Amino acid sequence: MNLHSIRKHFPALERELHGRNVIYLDGPAGTQVPKEVISSISDYYRYSNANTHGQFASSQETDRIMESARNKVATFINAPDANCISFGQNMTTLNFSLSKALVRDMNPGDEILITQLDHEANRGPWLNLEERGIIIKEVSLKPEGVLDYEDLERKLSERTKLVCIGYASNMIGTVNDVKYVRSLTRDRNIRMLIDAVHFAPHMAIDVQALDCDFLLCSAYKFYGPHVGILYCKPGLLNTLQTDRLRTQSADAPYRIETGTLNHAAIAGVEAAIKFISRLGEGKTLRDKITSAMQTIHRHEMDLAAILYDGLQQIKGCTIYGPGMESGLRTPTLGFSIKGITPEKVCYELAKQAIYAWDGHFYAIRAAEVLDLMKTGGVTRMGIVAYNTKEEINRTVKVMEKIASDSR
Ligand SMILES: Cc1ncc(COP(=O)(O)O)c(C=O)c1O
């Protein structure tokens, strides 16, 4: 991977503080955006700004842009066709819409499984259904930051209608065994929903291999703009009782898309996927995407190993979630340093031009279960495609100094 040329695509990486380039380790909260994405958004406004389905050129261009973006997203997650892809404001809003639709086909006493590791966006919409008599069961998180799969299996029952699980944790980087969960739910005829928001920038997604019913992600986590994406298995969305206006199309993928979408941002989603695909090789767009994701993953995990080792050497540092050798994590490290709050760590890092996040990042249930709330959550450093070895080495040095100054 030619990191030097990749970095040139990201104008934000030119930002400096006291003559030093800023180091962006805030990727899990949203990556920086390449200039191709920025241009496609501004080009949309410059040339094609219109509403859809009109008789004139800019409207027809908008239709083509939307269709093309849907096709690219379908290829990005290996969906069988573009009608499986719906767009929305963000993942949270789409998941609320989905939960409101699904409950209309449920009866009081039906059950939904959620997990303690998930972001609230994949808990809150389901927990709200308790007021409709739906029983929400929560799969336990073990102290080592991994879901308790025996607990999950125990909690499945004849009344379970849906399992909602994250693909990877945005707080501590754990990758969940969604294949195993699918094997448990398939035989029992239980639907499965995957929140792939944190996973999507790090590894290729294949919804057909996963055999999930629903998968959600958000383009701003993979070098794109703020657009939510919902995949529904072919034919499934058309059976759901979504909230929609009578003037709105009742067919997939539009059936859950309310109001006018953010066409410019959706043009940017296509540009983000094209940008990723150019980092890979192969004949088809899908080949290029999977090859690019492998290259990105290798690069990210090499850097994560350096960061993990460096942090581990620091006295009083605890890194949460599976170790590097497990192969069960993303390059996102959540950690704490004894005697100094994550907020103070991030404040000190920012003074040294290193941008990282502190807190629970809405994975608040996991922070509660791991007993991290009283100390302000964790410090989170997330590595993405544009980070360099030099940045990680410098981050480790700065962290050593912050930790030693706090003793
Ligand atoms: C794992 C995970 N799920 C869901 C969300 C919510 O996504 P959105 O901001 O698109 O609603 C986030 C955002 O950080 C996330 O990291």
The ligand as a Tripos MOL2 file, in Angstrom:
@<TRIPOS>MOLECULE
LIG
   16    16     1     0     0
SMALL
NO_CHARGES

@<TRIPOS>ATOM
      1 C1        -21.0500    0.4180   16.1230 C.3       1 LIG1
      2 C2        -21.9080    1.6140   15.8390 C.ar      1 LIG1
      3 N1        -23.2040    1.4410   15.6000 N.ar      1 LIG1
      4 C3        -24.0190    2.4590   15.3280 C.ar      1 LIG1
      5 C4        -23.5480    3.7510   15.2900 C.ar      1 LIG1
      6 C5        -24.5010    4.8680   14.9680 C.3       1 LIG1
      7 O1        -24.3020    5.2690   13.6590 O.3       1 LIG1
      8 P1        -24.9420    6.6150   13.1080 P.3       1 LIG1
      9 O2        -24.1100    7.7350   13.6360 O.co2     1 LIG1
     10 O3        -24.8640    6.4670   11.6270 O.co2     1 LIG1
     11 O4        -26.3380    6.6770   13.5920 O.co2     1 LIG1
     12 C6        -22.1940    3.9950   15.5360 C.ar      1 LIG1
     13 C7        -21.6650    5.3720   15.5580 C.2       1 LIG1
     14 O5        -20.6490    5.6370   16.1390 O.2       1 LIG1
     15 C8        -21.3470    2.8930   15.8080 C.ar      1 LIG1
     16 O6        -20.0440    3.0620   16.0300 O.3       1 LIG1
@<TRIPOS>BOND
     1     1     2 1
     2     2     3 ar
     3     2    15 ar
     4     3     4 ar
     5     4     5 ar
     6     5     6 1
     7     5    12 ar
     8     6     7 1
     9     7     8 1
    10     8     9 2
    11     8    10 1
    12     8    11 1
    13    12    13 1
    14    12    15 ar
    15    13    14 2
    16    15    16 1
@<TRIPOS>SUBSTRUCTURE
     1 LIG1         1 GROUP 0 **** ****
